[in-house]
Amino acid sequence: MNLNPADVLNPVFNLLDSIIQNYGAYLFLAFAWLSVLVLAWVFSGGLGRKFPYQPHVRAGIGIIIQPHTPPPPPAIIIHEHDPPDDGMD
């Protein structure tokens, strides 16, 4: 009895090679669509734990748009120039 792994698994590898050779394009398309479905399931919460007696809490995202208010007009500051008092007047 020959228990060499290369000899035991050789028929399996030949079968897989022939399947890929004959149906490779169809397998690729099937795995591509299957991966899209799995990603959609994961992103929708498929891997999250489900606790049986937990209340459902819903939270929404609110967008508040505030109207633009113009800035207040600038305050007019009048400053009179006072010459220095050096006694020359």
C-alpha positions as CSV (number, residue, x, y, z in Angstrom):
1,M,0.0,0.0,0.0
2,N,1.4,3.3,-1.1
3,L,0.6,6.2,1.3
4,N,2.7,8.8,-0.4
5,P,0.6,12.0,-0.3
6,A,1.6,13.0,-3.8
7,D,0.4,9.6,-5.2
8,V,-2.8,9.6,-3.1
9,L,-3.8,13.2,-4.0
10,N,-2.8,13.0,-7.7
11,P,-6.3,11.9,-8.9
12,V,-7.9,14.8,-7.0
13,F,-5.5,17.3,-8.5
14,N,-6.1,15.9,-12.0
15,L,-9.9,16.2,-11.4
16,L,-9.6,19.8,-10.2
17,D,-7.3,20.7,-13.2
18,S,-9.8,19.3,-15.7
19,I,-12.7,21.1,-14.1
20,I,-10.8,24.4,-14.1
21,Q,-9.7,23.8,-17.7
22,N,-13.2,23.1,-18.9
23,Y,-15.4,25.4,-16.8
24,G,-12.9,28.0,-15.5
25,A,-14.8,31.0,-16.9
26,Y,-18.1,29.9,-15.4
27,L,-16.4,29.2,-12.1
28,F,-14.9,32.7,-12.1
29,L,-18.2,34.4,-12.8
30,A,-20.0,32.3,-10.2
31,F,-17.4,33.1,-7.5
32,A,-17.3,36.8,-8.5
33,W,-21.1,37.1,-8.0
34,L,-21.0,35.0,-4.9
35,S,-18.4,37.3,-3.4
36,V,-20.6,40.4,-4.2
37,L,-23.5,38.7,-2.4
38,V,-21.4,37.8,0.6
39,L,-20.1,41.4,0.9
40,A,-23.6,42.8,0.7
41,W,-24.7,40.4,3.4
42,V,-21.7,41.3,5.7
43,F,-22.2,45.0,5.2
44,S,-26.0,44.7,6.0
45,G,-25.1,43.2,9.4
46,G,-25.0,39.5,8.6
47,L,-22.1,38.9,10.9
48,G,-23.5,40.8,13.9
49,R,-24.6,38.9,17.0
50,K,-28.3,38.7,17.5
51,F,-29.4,38.9,21.2
52,P,-32.9,37.6,21.7
53,Y,-34.3,40.0,24.3
54,Q,-32.7,43.2,23.4
55,P,-34.9,46.2,22.5
56,H,-34.4,47.6,19.0
57,V,-32.9,51.1,19.0
58,R,-33.1,53.1,15.9
59,A,-30.9,56.1,15.3
60,G,-31.1,58.4,12.3
61,I,-28.7,60.9,10.9
62,G,-30.1,64.4,10.8
63,I,-28.8,67.2,8.7
64,I,-29.5,70.7,9.9
65,I,-29.1,73.4,7.3
66,Q,-28.9,76.9,8.9
67,P,-29.6,79.9,6.6
68,H,-26.6,82.1,6.1
69,T,-26.9,85.3,8.0
70,P,-24.9,88.2,6.7
71,P,-22.2,89.5,9.1
72,P,-23.1,92.7,11.0
73,P,-22.0,96.0,9.5
74,P,-18.7,97.1,10.8
75,A,-18.8,99.6,13.6
76,I,-17.5,103.0,12.6
77,I,-14.8,104.1,15.1
78,I,-13.8,107.7,14.8
79,H,-10.5,108.5,16.3
80,E,-9.3,112.1,16.4
81,H,-5.6,112.6,16.2
82,D,-4.3,114.4,19.2
83,P,-0.9,115.9,18.6
84,P,1.5,115.5,21.4
85,D,1.7,118.3,23.9
86,D,5.3,119.4,23.6
87,G,4.6,123.0,24.4
88,M,5.2,124.3,20.9
89,D,1.7,125.8,20.4
